């Protein structure tokens, strides 16, 4: 093992250096946002679909079509803008109008 350490040419990063480089790379907010969005969007969209299904009368419940992504984006914008009141959901507010 000592021979491996002595024989290193210094081109490979140590674990600490690799970790520090990864932190520096992730420091860019665009990268962090892309990672966060990729990890959280499916669960958020599923929650929106469940809220929509629960807000509709039984006879109107069906799988949303290909336009659902626009609805999910609008619901997300409403949530981010804090336009929903405490205890209500954006789908219930939208379906009441």
C-alpha positions in Angstrom: 0.0 0.0 0.0 2.8 2.4 0.8 4.2 1.7 -2.7 0.9 2.9 -4.2 1.0 6.1 -2.1 4.7 6.8 -3.0 4.1 5.9 -6.6 1.3 8.4 -7.1 2.0 11.0 -9.7 -0.3 13.6 -8.0 -2.7 13.7 -10.9 -5.5 11.9 -9.0 -7.4 13.9 -6.5 -7.5 12.8 -2.9 -10.9 12.0 -1.5 -10.9 15.3 0.4 -9.9 17.2 -2.7 -12.6 15.5 -4.8 -15.1 16.3 -2.1 -14.1 19.9 -1.9 -14.2 20.2 -5.8 -17.7 18.6 -5.8 -18.8 21.2 -3.2 -17.3 24.0 -5.2 -19.1 22.8 -8.4 -22.4 22.4 -6.6 -22.0 26.0 -5.2 -23.4 27.3 -8.5 -27.1 27.9 -7.9 -28.2 26.8 -11.4 -26.7 23.4 -10.8 -28.3 23.1 -7.4 -31.7 24.2 -8.8 -31.5 21.6 -11.7 -30.6 18.9 -9.3 -33.4 19.9 -6.8 -36.0 20.2 -9.6 -35.1 16.8 -11.0 -35.4 15.2 -7.6 -38.6 16.9 -6.4 -40.7 17.5 -9.5 -42.1 14.0 -9.9 -43.3 13.8 -6.3 -44.7 17.4 -6.5 -46.5 16.6 -9.8 -48.0 13.4 -8.2 -49.2 15.4 -5.3 -50.8 18.0 -7.6 -52.5 15.2 -9.5 -53.9 13.7 -6.3 -55.2 17.2 -5.2 -56.8 17.7 -8.6 -58.5 14.3 -8.5 -59.8 14.9 -5.0 -61.1 18.3 -5.9 -63.2 17.1 -8.9 -66.6 15.4 -8.6 -66.5 11.6 -9.1 -68.0 11.8 -12.6 -65.2 14.1 -13.9 -62.2 12.3 -12.5 -59.9 11.1 -15.2 -56.1 11.1 -15.9 -55.0 14.5 -16.9 -53.8 14.8 -20.5 -50.6 16.2 -22.0 -51.5 19.7 -20.9 -51.2 18.7 -17.3 -47.5 19.9 -17.2 -48.8 23.5 -17.7 -51.3 23.1 -14.9 -48.6 21.7 -12.6 -46.3 24.7 -13.5 -49.1 27.1 -12.8 -49.9 25.5 -9.4 -46.2 25.6 -8.5 -46.1 29.3 -9.4 -49.2 29.9 -7.2 -47.5 28.1 -4.3 -44.3 30.0 -4.7 -46.1 33.3 -4.8 -47.9 32.3 -1.6 -51.3 33.0 -3.1 -53.0 30.1 -1.4 -54.5 30.7 2.0 -53.6 28.5 5.0 -55.4 25.2 4.9 -56.5 25.4 1.3 -55.0 23.9 -1.8 -54.5 25.7 -5.1 -56.6 23.0 -6.9 -59.5 23.5 -4.6 -59.3 27.3 -5.0 -59.1 26.9 -8.8 -61.9 24.4 -9.1 -64.3 26.6 -7.1 -64.2 29.3 -9.7 
